[in-house]
Amino acid sequence: MYPIVKKEQLADKIFLMDVKAERVAKTCMPGQFIIVKIDEEGERIPLTICDYDREAGTITIVFQVVGASTQRMTGLEVGDSFRDFVGPLGCASEFCSEEIEDLKKKKILFVAGGVGAAPVYPQVKWMHENGIDVDVIVGSKTKDMLILEKEMEAVAGNLYVTTDDGSYGRSGMVTTVIEDLVKDGNTYDVCVAIGPMIMMKFVCLLTKKLEIPTIVSMNPIMVDGTGMCGACRLTVGDEVKFACVDGPEFDGHLVDFDQAMKRQQMYKTEEGRAMLKLQEGDTHHGGCGHCGGDK
């Protein structure tokens, strides 16, 4: 069992929890995710790691209520426990394998949209701990939906906050801020964008035009988190990938966002899954390639 040691509501339907999971905390890295189950009958829920404390043996998760299982999670309090807390899963951010001195020579921009601030934060924090200053844009629909602003401000070199309705910070989309920063003379070697699929798509369209290599995290489309359900299938360049086992981070300029978003909507219905099976043939089943899927 994995006890909850902290619970906080960050915004409407968005919650933060610190969970005691010593083995996960000991080895996890920014960019990776975990899978939680409330109880034996509960749904498997993949969540990107927001933060970790190796000494305390805790993992911080942030989740938004989107269905019955996440709604049930909101009923858990400090002292309650998760039945399962599996991880770390997925590949760590590619930054973690680069030489620190090489990273210090790069100008890096992070773009977080909505709950995407949660997976962006551990990467920015890791950069800060290694003496690397990065620029960060955090966008949300409204001021009330903004999360982790103070935490991000403490580790970012420069933080730019924007809201769609102009209720706080700058007014407009994160893409507008990117354009403004470039117009002001900033040049970036790489951009990391994490958030809603549509946000990442338009960030990538802009950064491709600006010739800024861009990394995206495809965690929004994960379901099972092990490569067996096939829900997170996507096309990256000329290859079929699965977000949970091959990612979750990919070259954003190679991701077919339109296909991924269309597939994500279809996968939610039985009729849609049947159509995908017909369209995708032998490649439709899970990402592991060995489970046999739904044959």
Rosetta blueprint (number, residue, H / E / L):
1 M L
2 Y E
3 P E
4 I E
5 V E
6 K E
7 K E
8 E E
9 Q E
10 L E
11 A E
12 D L
13 K L
14 I E
15 F E
16 L E
17 M E
18 D E
19 V E
20 K E
21 A L
22 E H
23 R H
24 V H
25 A H
26 K H
27 T H
28 C L
29 M L
30 P L
31 G L
32 Q L
33 F E
34 I E
35 I E
36 V E
37 K E
38 I L
39 D L
40 E L
41 E L
42 G L
43 E L
44 R L
45 I E
46 P E
47 L E
48 T E
49 I E
50 C E
51 D E
52 Y E
53 D E
54 R L
55 E L
56 A L
57 G L
58 T E
59 I E
60 T E
61 I E
62 V E
63 F E
64 Q E
65 V L
66 V L
67 G L
68 A H
69 S H
70 T H
71 Q H
72 R H
73 M H
74 T L
75 G L
76 L L
77 E L
78 V L
79 G L
80 D L
81 S E
82 F E
83 R L
84 D E
85 F E
86 V E
87 G E
88 P E
89 L E
90 G L
91 C L
92 A L
93 S L
94 E H
95 F H
96 C H
97 S H
98 E L
99 E L
100 I H
101 E H
102 D H
103 L H
104 K H
105 K L
106 K L
107 K L
108 I E
109 L E
110 F E
111 V E
112 A E
113 G E
114 G H
115 V H
116 G H
117 A H
118 A H
119 P H
120 V H
121 Y H
122 P H
123 Q H
124 V H
125 K H
126 W H
127 M H
128 H H
129 E H
130 N L
131 G L
132 I L
133 D L
134 V L
135 D E
136 V E
137 I E
138 V E
139 G E
140 S E
141 K L
142 T L
143 K H
144 D H
145 M H
146 L L
147 I L
148 L L
149 E H
150 K H
151 E H
152 M H
153 E H
154 A H
155 V H
156 A L
157 G L
158 N E
159 L E
160 Y E
161 V E
162 T E
163 T E
164 D L
165 D L
166 G L
167 S L
168 Y L
169 G L
170 R E
171 S E
172 G L
173 M L
174 V H
175 T H
176 T H
177 V H
178 I H
179 E H
180 D H
181 L H
182 V H
183 K H
184 D L
185 G L
186 N L
187 T L
188 Y L
189 D L
190 V E
191 C E
192 V E
193 A E
194 I E
195 G L
196 P L
197 M H
198 I H
199 M H
200 M H
201 K H
202 F H
203 V H
204 C H
205 L H
206 L H
207 T H
208 K H
209 K H
210 L L
211 E L
212 I L
213 P L
214 T E
215 I E
216 V E
217 S E
218 M L
219 N H
220 P H
221 I H
222 M L
223 V L
224 D L
225 G L
226 T L
227 G L
228 M L
229 C L
230 G L
231 A L
232 C L
233 R E
234 L E
235 T E
236 V E
237 G L
238 D L
239 E E
240 V E
241 K E
242 F E
243 A H
244 C H
245 V H
246 D H
247 G L
248 P L
249 E E
250 F E
251 D E
252 G L
253 H L
254 L L
255 V E
256 D L
257 F H
258 D H
259 Q H
260 A H
261 M H
262 K H
263 R H
264 Q H
265 Q H
266 M H
267 Y L
268 K L
269 T L
270 E H
271 E H
272 G H
273 R H
274 A H
275 M H
276 L H
277 K H
278 L H
279 Q H
280 E H
281 G H
282 D H
283 T H
284 H L
285 H L
286 G L
287 G L
288 C L
289 G L
290 H L
291 C L
292 G L
293 G L
294 D L
295 K L
